[in-house]
Amino acid sequence: MNRRATSCALGALAFLTASTALAQTPAAPLTQRLGDASLTLYGDLDIYLNFMHSSSGANIFALQDGAILRSRLGVKGELDFGDGFKGNVVLEQGVNSTSGAAADATRLFDRQAWVGLVTPGGEFRVGRQNTEVFLRGSAIDYGERTLGAVINAFGVPSRYDSDLVYISPRLAGLQAAAHYSLQGSVVDSPTTQRVYQLALDYENGPVRVGYARVAGKPAPGTQVQRIVTYDNFYADYNYGPGKAYLVYIRSNNNGPTGDLFNGSSPLGNTGALIAGTDPGAETYYNIYQVSADYAITPALRVGGLYGMIRDSSGSGKNASGGSVGSFYVIKSVKLYLIADLLDNAARAGFRPSGSAGLTKPFTAATDVNGRTILGVHLGLVFRF
């Protein structure tokens, strides 16, 4: 028995050693160069086995897409003009890895579709683009603000159409960005409905701090005239084998959906205009989250977080929760195991969500409102 245990231990050690070596050489995306231009095909598949249990007694057991990274196919191009000028373009389509269906059947490129110009004075882009809040996932928590994050259960404004963007160079560690979406413009009134963003990000050695804001104005004359905002303050510290993260968010970007106390997004998280009809915009929330991770080996990392959602209106739509997770990387494959818990107060109805919204979530109010939801998720991300 001792010889068998020793052999198993040596075998496991050899596997970990080999996997660690493999993890240092991930597969590269397919890139074709044509003189000063290049075209790159890239993408990922993220599929996981999802188990969720509600304190109502209901269970979910299903394959889902996009716990960490929504499955997608993308093409990006780059053309060097010289003298510090460069053109670039990105076209990206989300897919559901469990069925092969498009993430959004109404669009050919639902995630990104933009063209840009890089200059010595900064970068300019125009088209459908990710928000600054969305882009800062890696600065938010150990899981990049996806499945298991309390912040993600509240909701994150992700991208907008007809978005004009300026991104400054990073000077003395500081970088700024500004967005203005014209998606709601009409003849003679380009600001009838609008979404704008501002962001500052500072990096100095192991420290990173920043702020990102998304704000949307409803059309004149609508029922709810409240401007919807999402203000995200974050800080993280790289202590060597891992990082520690602190986040605070102030937002009214959540409201009722059907019989559920929470779940809607007045800001239109993936590009819809602010309708001005969601009463949730009248309620502001404070969201707090603390997180840390630790690299056991170059290939194996573990982490955890705890967060709270507090309804500042006093109506009791509060929730709290946390998660623990482990990630193991072999070349371009990331294996993950995440366990999370989300505890809703009696008048709250938040649900866990991944990078992609769950196609098979709890939908009955009796399974969500005031309930505690426990989840265990096992999956992989294959990037190419």
Secondary structure per residue as TSV (DSSP state, phi and psi in degrees):
chain	resnum	aa	ss	phi	psi
A	1	M	-	360.0	-39.6
A	2	N	H	-65.0	-41.1
A	3	R	H	-63.3	-40.7
A	4	R	H	-65.2	-43.1
A	5	A	H	-63.5	-39.9
A	6	T	H	-65.0	-42.1
A	7	S	H	-63.1	-41.2
A	8	C	H	-64.5	-41.6
A	9	A	H	-64.3	-42.6
A	10	L	H	-65.5	-39.2
A	11	G	H	-63.3	-43.8
A	12	A	H	-63.0	-40.6
A	13	L	H	-63.7	-41.9
A	14	A	H	-63.3	-40.2
A	15	F	H	-63.5	-45.4
A	16	L	H	-62.7	-40.3
A	17	T	H	-64.4	-45.7
A	18	A	H	-64.5	-41.4
A	19	S	H	-65.7	-37.7
A	20	T	H	-63.0	-40.2
A	21	A	H	-65.8	-42.3
A	22	L	H	-62.5	-34.2
A	23	A	H	-65.5	-17.9
A	24	Q	T	-81.8	-9.6
A	25	T	S	-128.5	68.3
A	26	P	-	-65.8	151.9
A	27	A	-	-67.8	141.5
A	28	A	-	-92.0	150.1
A	29	P	-	-61.4	158.6
A	30	L	E	-80.1	114.9
A	31	T	E	-122.1	132.4
A	32	Q	E	-113.6	123.7
A	33	R	E	-100.5	136.3
A	34	L	E	-132.1	87.6
A	35	G	T	65.3	-122.1
A	36	D	T	-85.1	1.7
A	37	A	E	-110.4	155.4
A	38	S	E	-142.1	149.3
A	39	L	E	-131.7	125.9
A	40	T	E	-121.5	128.8
A	41	L	E	-98.2	129.2
A	42	Y	E	-145.7	172.0
A	43	G	E	170.0	-174.3
A	44	D	E	-159.2	158.4
A	45	L	E	-125.5	123.7
A	46	D	E	-122.6	111.5
A	47	I	E	-134.1	139.3
A	48	Y	E	-147.6	153.0
A	49	L	E	-87.4	120.5
A	50	N	E	-115.3	123.1
A	51	F	E	-120.1	127.1
A	52	M	E	-132.9	140.7
A	53	H	E	-127.6	126.9
A	54	S	E	-96.7	148.1
A	55	S	T	-65.9	-8.0
A	56	S	T	-72.1	-17.1
A	57	G	S	106.2	-10.3
A	58	A	-	-76.8	149.3
A	59	N	E	-130.1	152.7
A	60	I	E	-124.4	132.0
A	61	F	E	-138.0	107.3
A	62	A	E	-158.3	160.0
A	63	L	E	-82.3	135.6
A	64	Q	E	-132.0	164.3
A	65	D	E	-110.2	139.6
A	66	G	-	76.8	51.4
A	67	A	S	-66.1	-45.0
A	68	I	S	-108.8	-39.5
A	69	L	S	-143.6	111.0
A	70	R	-	-48.9	128.3
A	71	S	-	-58.9	142.9
A	72	R	E	-161.4	164.7
A	73	L	E	-126.6	137.9
A	74	G	E	-145.0	156.0
A	75	V	E	-130.6	132.5
A	76	K	E	-132.1	141.3
A	77	G	E	-125.2	155.6
A	78	E	E	-145.9	137.8
A	79	L	E	-134.6	119.3
A	80	D	E	-87.6	116.8
A	81	F	E	-89.0	-11.8
A	82	G	E	88.4	165.1
A	83	D	T	57.8	32.5
A	84	G	T	84.5	6.2
A	85	F	E	-106.9	140.6
A	86	K	E	-152.6	137.7
A	87	G	E	-99.7	147.8
A	88	N	E	-147.4	158.9
A	89	V	E	-148.7	144.6
A	90	V	E	-135.8	131.4
A	91	L	E	-129.4	124.5
A	92	E	E	-143.4	130.4
A	93	Q	E	-120.9	127.1
A	94	G	E	-79.8	146.6
A	95	V	B	-134.8	159.2
A	96	N	-	-98.5	112.6
A	97	S	T	-69.5	-15.7
A	98	T	T	-81.7	-20.3
A	99	S	T	-131.7	-17.3
A	100	G	-	83.6	0.1
A	101	A	-	-74.1	152.2
A	102	A	B	-66.4	143.6
A	103	A	S	-63.1	-34.1
A	104	D	-	-136.1	105.3
A	105	A	T	-69.9	-11.3
A	106	T	T	-88.6	-5.4
A	107	R	-	-131.2	149.5
A	108	L	S	-81.1	-39.6
A	109	F	S	-126.7	92.9
A	110	D	S	-85.0	-22.1
A	111	R	S	-90.9	-48.6
A	112	Q	E	-149.0	145.8
A	113	A	E	-159.9	90.1
A	114	W	E	-146.3	160.6
A	115	V	E	-126.7	145.1
A	116	G	E	-142.9	166.1
A	117	L	E	-132.7	121.1
A	118	V	E	-93.8	129.8
A	119	T	E	-129.4	167.1
A	120	P	T	-59.8	-22.0
A	121	G	T	-96.4	6.6
A	122	G	E	131.3	-178.6
A	123	E	E	-114.3	138.5
A	124	F	E	-118.2	134.2
A	125	R	E	-135.2	156.3
A	126	V	E	-147.8	136.9
A	127	G	E	136.0	-162.3
A	128	R	E	-81.5	120.0
A	129	Q	E	-140.2	157.1
A	130	N	E	-69.2	150.0
A	131	T	-	-76.9	162.1
A	132	E	H	-66.6	-33.1
A	133	V	H	-63.9	-45.7
A	134	F	H	-61.2	-41.7
A	135	L	H	-68.7	-15.7
A	136	R	T	-96.7	20.9
A	137	G	G	-55.1	-39.5
A	138	S	G	-69.0	-14.0
A	139	A	G	-97.1	1.3
A	140	I	T	-97.2	-48.5
A	141	D	-	-162.3	178.8
A	142	Y	T	-63.1	-25.5
A	143	G	T	-102.4	15.5
A	144	E	-	59.8	37.5
A	145	R	S	54.7	56.5
A	146	T	S	-129.2	-138.3
A	147	L	T	-61.7	128.7
A	148	G	T	103.4	-15.1
A	149	A	-	-88.0	130.2
A	150	V	H	-62.2	-36.7
A	151	I	H	-58.2	-40.5
A	152	N	H	-70.9	-28.8
A	153	A	H	-67.2	-29.2
A	154	F	H	-71.9	-38.6
A	155	G	-	119.1	144.4
A	156	V	-	-132.0	122.2
A	157	P	-	-64.3	123.4
A	158	S	-	-104.4	-43.8
A	159	R	E	-164.5	157.9
A	160	Y	E	-139.7	152.8
A	161	D	E	-80.3	163.7
A	162	S	E	47.0	48.0
A	163	D	E	-99.5	122.6
A	164	L	E	-96.0	129.0
A	165	V	E	-133.5	140.4
A	166	Y	E	-126.4	130.6
A	167	I	E	-123.0	121.0
A	168	S	-	-77.5	161.1
A	169	P	-	-64.9	159.8
A	170	R	-	-86.0	114.3
A	171	L	B	-117.5	123.2
A	172	A	T	52.1	36.3
A	173	G	T	87.8	-7.4
A	174	L	E	-107.3	134.4
A	175	Q	E	-132.2	140.8
A	176	A	E	-121.9	155.9
A	177	A	E	-146.5	147.4
A	178	A	E	-140.6	136.8
A	179	H	E	-125.7	148.5
A	180	Y	E	-144.8	114.9
A	181	S	E	-95.6	127.3
A	182	L	-	-98.7	17.9
A	183	Q	T	-62.9	-22.8
A	184	G	T	-100.8	9.3
A	185	S	-	-69.6	146.7
A	186	V	B	-131.7	172.0
A	187	V	T	-56.0	130.5
A	188	D	T	64.1	8.8
A	189	S	B	-149.6	73.9
A	190	P	T	-70.9	-6.7
A	191	T	T	-118.1	22.7
A	192	T	S	-55.3	-51.2
A	193	Q	S	-129.0	139.7
A	194	R	E	-152.9	156.4
A	195	V	E	-130.0	127.3
A	196	Y	E	-127.7	156.9
A	197	Q	E	-138.3	146.6
A	198	L	E	-135.7	144.9
A	199	A	E	-151.8	144.4
A	200	L	E	-131.8	135.6
A	201	D	E	-137.7	127.5
A	202	Y	E	-124.2	130.0
A	203	E	E	-126.6	132.4
A	204	N	E	-147.8	102.0
A	205	G	T	61.6	-125.1
A	206	P	T	-81.6	-2.9
A	207	V	E	-103.5	136.7
A	208	R	E	-137.2	128.3
A	209	V	E	-134.6	154.3
A	210	G	E	-172.1	175.2
A	211	Y	E	-146.0	137.4
A	212	A	E	-138.6	137.5
A	213	R	E	-130.4	134.6
A	214	V	E	-122.1	131.9
A	215	A	E	-140.3	140.3
A	216	G	E	-132.4	140.4
A	217	K	E	-107.7	127.3
A	218	P	-	-74.7	165.8
A	219	A	-	-68.8	149.2
A	220	P	T	-59.6	144.0
A	221	G	T	84.7	-1.6
A	222	T	-	-78.5	164.9
A	223	Q	S	-61.8	-43.2
A	224	V	-	-112.4	106.3
A	225	Q	-	-91.9	4.7
A	226	R	-	-65.7	129.3
A	227	I	-	-68.9	132.0
A	228	V	E	-94.5	128.7
A	229	T	E	-128.4	156.4
A	230	Y	E	-142.7	104.2
A	231	D	E	-108.5	121.2
A	232	N	E	-120.9	114.5
A	233	F	E	-108.0	134.4
A	234	Y	E	-143.4	155.2
A	235	A	E	-151.5	139.1
A	236	D	E	-141.9	157.7
A	237	Y	E	-134.7	124.4
A	238	N	E	-88.9	106.7
A	239	Y	-	-95.0	11.7
A	240	G	S	116.7	-85.2
A	241	P	S	-78.9	0.2
A	242	G	-	-172.9	-171.1
A	243	K	E	-130.5	152.9
A	244	A	E	-115.8	141.4
A	245	Y	E	-130.6	141.5
A	246	L	E	-130.9	136.6
A	247	V	E	-140.5	140.3
A	248	Y	E	-133.5	134.1
A	249	I	E	-130.4	137.4
A	250	R	E	-121.4	122.1
A	251	S	E	-158.0	151.9
A	252	N	-	-116.6	27.7
A	253	N	-	-91.2	56.0
A	254	N	-	-161.9	139.9
A	255	G	E	-153.6	-177.7
A	256	P	E	-70.7	153.6
A	257	T	E	-138.9	113.2
A	258	G	T	60.9	-128.5
A	259	D	T	-88.6	-2.4
A	260	L	E	-83.4	141.4
A	261	F	E	-68.8	-25.4
A	262	N	E	-139.4	166.7
A	263	G	E	133.1	-19.8
A	264	S	E	-83.5	165.8
A	265	S	-	-135.5	94.9
A	266	P	T	-55.2	-29.0
A	267	L	T	-72.3	-12.8
A	268	G	-	70.5	81.9
A	269	N	T	-61.3	-21.5
A	270	T	T	-123.2	24.1
A	271	G	S	121.2	-7.5
A	272	A	-	-70.9	150.2
A	273	L	-	-70.1	155.0
A	274	I	-	-74.0	114.3
A	275	A	-	-75.1	-24.8
A	276	G	S	75.5	23.3
A	277	T	-	-122.5	-3.7
A	278	D	-	-89.6	112.2
A	279	P	G	-65.7	-13.3
A	280	G	G	-62.0	-23.3
A	281	A	G	-64.2	-14.9
A	282	E	G	-83.8	-7.9
A	283	T	-	-111.5	125.0
A	284	Y	-	-102.0	145.8
A	285	Y	E	-124.3	148.3
A	286	N	E	-110.2	125.9
A	287	I	E	-118.5	129.1
A	288	Y	E	-122.2	140.4
A	289	Q	E	-151.3	136.7
A	290	V	E	-124.8	142.1
A	291	S	E	-152.9	158.9
A	292	A	E	-156.7	154.5
A	293	D	E	-137.3	170.8
A	294	Y	E	-151.9	130.2
A	295	A	E	-90.2	108.7
A	296	I	S	-71.5	-42.0
A	297	T	S	-137.1	171.1
A	298	P	S	-57.3	-23.7
A	299	A	S	-99.1	-21.0
A	300	L	E	-117.0	124.8
A	301	R	E	-132.9	142.2
A	302	V	E	-126.1	156.9
A	303	G	E	-162.8	173.5
A	304	G	E	-159.7	165.4
A	305	L	E	-154.2	161.1
A	306	Y	E	-139.9	138.7
A	307	G	E	-146.8	161.8
A	308	M	E	-136.2	140.9
A	309	I	E	-112.9	121.0
A	310	R	E	-121.4	121.3
A	311	D	E	-77.4	109.8
A	312	S	T	-79.1	-4.1
A	313	S	T	-83.0	-13.2
A	314	G	S	85.9	8.9
A	315	S	S	-86.2	0.5
A	316	G	-	84.5	19.0
A	317	K	-	-87.0	64.7
A	318	N	-	-105.1	153.2
A	319	A	E	-152.3	158.8
A	320	S	E	-148.1	162.0
A	321	G	E	178.1	-174.6
A	322	G	E	-169.3	178.9
A	323	S	E	-157.4	159.6
A	324	V	E	-130.2	148.3
A	325	G	E	-153.1	158.5
A	326	S	E	-134.5	146.6
A	327	F	E	-135.3	130.1
A	328	Y	E	-125.9	123.2
A	329	V	E	-109.1	127.8
A	330	I	E	-127.1	107.7
A	331	K	T	53.0	-117.4
A	332	S	T	-98.4	14.2
A	333	V	E	-110.8	128.3
A	334	K	E	-114.6	117.6
A	335	L	E	-92.4	140.3
A	336	Y	E	-142.2	149.8
A	337	L	E	-135.5	120.3
A	338	I	E	-128.9	135.1
A	339	A	E	-122.6	133.7
A	340	D	E	-142.3	161.5
A	341	L	E	-141.6	134.9
A	342	L	E	-130.5	119.9
A	343	D	E	-111.0	110.4
A	344	N	E	-88.8	135.3
A	345	A	-	-67.8	171.8
A	346	A	T	-56.8	-31.6
A	347	R	T	-106.5	16.1
A	348	A	-	-111.0	150.8
A	349	G	-	-143.0	54.3
A	350	F	-	-85.9	150.9
A	351	R	-	-130.6	144.8
A	352	P	-	-60.9	147.3
A	353	S	-	-147.3	146.9
A	354	G	-	-97.0	-164.9
A	355	S	S	-59.3	-39.1
A	356	A	S	-102.7	139.3
A	357	G	-	-61.7	146.0
A	358	L	-	-66.5	131.3
A	359	T	S	-80.7	-17.9
A	360	K	S	-129.9	75.5
A	361	P	-	-97.9	175.0
A	362	F	-	-69.6	131.4
A	363	T	-	-119.3	-21.2
A	364	A	S	-78.5	135.2
A	365	A	H	-58.1	-33.3
A	366	T	H	-68.3	-17.1
A	367	D	H	-97.9	-6.8
A	368	V	H	-123.2	-55.2
A	369	N	T	-61.1	121.1
A	370	G	T	70.9	10.1
A	371	R	-	-101.1	158.8
A	372	T	E	-101.0	129.4
A	373	I	E	-116.6	123.1
A	374	L	E	-107.9	135.5
A	375	G	E	-133.5	147.0
A	376	V	E	-132.1	129.8
A	377	H	E	-135.6	124.8
A	378	L	E	-123.9	122.7
A	379	G	E	-162.8	-168.2
A	380	L	E	-148.1	153.0
A	381	V	E	-119.3	123.2
A	382	F	E	-108.7	116.5
A	383	R	E	-107.3	142.9
A	384	F	-	-143.8	360.0
